Structures are given as C-alpha cells and as structure tokens.
Amino acid sequence: IKNMFLPERVRGYYLFSVRIVGFDIGKTSVKATLILCKGRETIVEKCFEVPIQSSSAADYPERASAAIKIILDQIPHYDRIISSLSSAQAIFKELKLPFIGTETIKKVIAYEVEPLLPFALNDAVIDCMVTKEIPEENSSVVLVAAVQNQYIASHLALFEAAGVQPDQIVIDLFALYGLYSMIPSYAQQKGGIVLLETETQSTRMAYIYDGQLRFIRTLSKGLLDQARLVATDLNISESEALEHIVRFGLETDHDQNYANATKKAFGSFFNDI
C-alpha cells in the first residue's frame, strides 16, 4: 500500500528498505548477490554460487533452474529479483541522435536502430544507454542493445521452472558499467579503460573512454583456454591447471615454473584482447 502513495526512492534516496537478489547465470554455475538498499546505502549482505551439476541426467535448463531454486531457498526474504543476460546474446550499436533526454530517445530508438539489425525489429527487445550528452549540439551518443526474443524467453523459462519471475533483466556489462560509474575514484579516470569479465569459455569486454562506454565485445576464449596452454607446458591435467589459475591467478611467488607458464599463456590472451 505504501508504494501507492509514496515513491520507493527520491533522488537516489530509498524511503523504504529494499532487498534485491541479483542473478548471473553461467554455463557452469549460478551466482547471486543479496543486497540491501536503504537511504543512500547499498549493502552487500551475502553472495552465493551453486554449480550447475554436469553429471545429472537432466538437461541444462532443468539443472540451471534447480540451482536458482537452491539459492532462493536460502534467502528468507527479498523484494525483487534482477537477472543479468549475457552480452554475448546481444547486438550493440553506437548511435548519435539529435535529441537530449532519455524519454525522447526511448521513443525513437527502435526506429533509428532497425536498419542496422540483422533480424526483424519485432523479433527483438531493444534498450539503450545514453553514454554522452552534447548540450551545445542538442545531441546524445547512445549505445543500443538488441536481444532476440528467443534468448529472453529462454532466460525467463529458467526462473519460471524455479517458481519465480524476475522483476528486471539487464545486460551484464551495462550493469557492470553502472557499478563502475558509481565508484568516485573510477568515474574520474580519463583515457581508455577496459572492463573484463573472464569465465571458463569466454571473455566479455567493455571499452570506456573518458568515462564514456563506447562498445562491448565478446571473445570466445576464457580460463579454460589458458589452462590448456599451462597444462601442456607443465605436463599436468587441464583441471589441475585451471584450479591453479583460479586459486593463484598470475602470482609470481608461488612456483616459478607455474609463473612462467601462466605468463606465457596470458601474454597471448591479452594480446588477443
């Protein structure tokens, strides 16, 4: 009833406390973070990670839904669910439009981006982020994300099978950029910056220049590719190499042979990036 008469927040200030569960569903595990928003504070209360069991006879959607349910069963109370969709499933286009104001831009953005899409506009969900406003030109630079309906439907089905419905779906690197922009020391940095999210089989990248998100890309190489190179160099199994990478990263004081192998493997990886 309170939300009928009062807004949830005013100018970034939460009038009422809100608990939000954020989900990141990968190929091998489901991660979630429970946060509490109150006043001007955002408090991380708990983090979860549940493996998607590969040994089960069930298919991937069933196993992923089961992992979602395991996490939600551990949370006695929450107000909202937000889930991130992989940027690998989206197409991104940067546009410059002769408008200022998010509401105006959202009204026309679908028609502006339609000629640039490799699929019909009706087959996709379109959203955008204003990355720069140019008042003297009365124009805005916008990064548009287009996701085909089939990917949205598949994502929603994972939650429906777990007996819940997300309140919002976001693009993972849009959300990461939003978090980055909220941190004052990062927001003031100039020049080119790359945000990386490296998983076992892929790496997602967001390129920022002078605080402006310019483009997002996905590279089909991840930690497993680096583990394979390290395993070959050290004559160990890929699983052992991957465990070392996850535990020790690029530390040089753990084992010199391991340090040399990882330096070689990741040198090639970062050159690709």
Buried (B, 14 or more C-beta within 10 A) or exposed (E): EEEEEEEEBEEEEBBEEBBBBBBBBBBEBBBBBBBBBBEEEBEEEEEBEBEBBEEEEEEEEBBBBBBBBBBBEEBEEBBBBBBBBBBBBBBBBBBEBEBBEBEEBBEEBBEBBBEEBEEEEEEBBBBBBBBBBEEEEEBBBBBBBBBBEEBBEEBBEBBEBBEBEBEEBBBBBBBBBEEBEEEEEBEEEEEEBEBEBBBBBBBBBBBBBEBEBBBBBBBEBBBBBBBBBBBEBBEBEBEEBBEBBEEBEEEEEBBEEBBBBBEBBBEEBEEEE
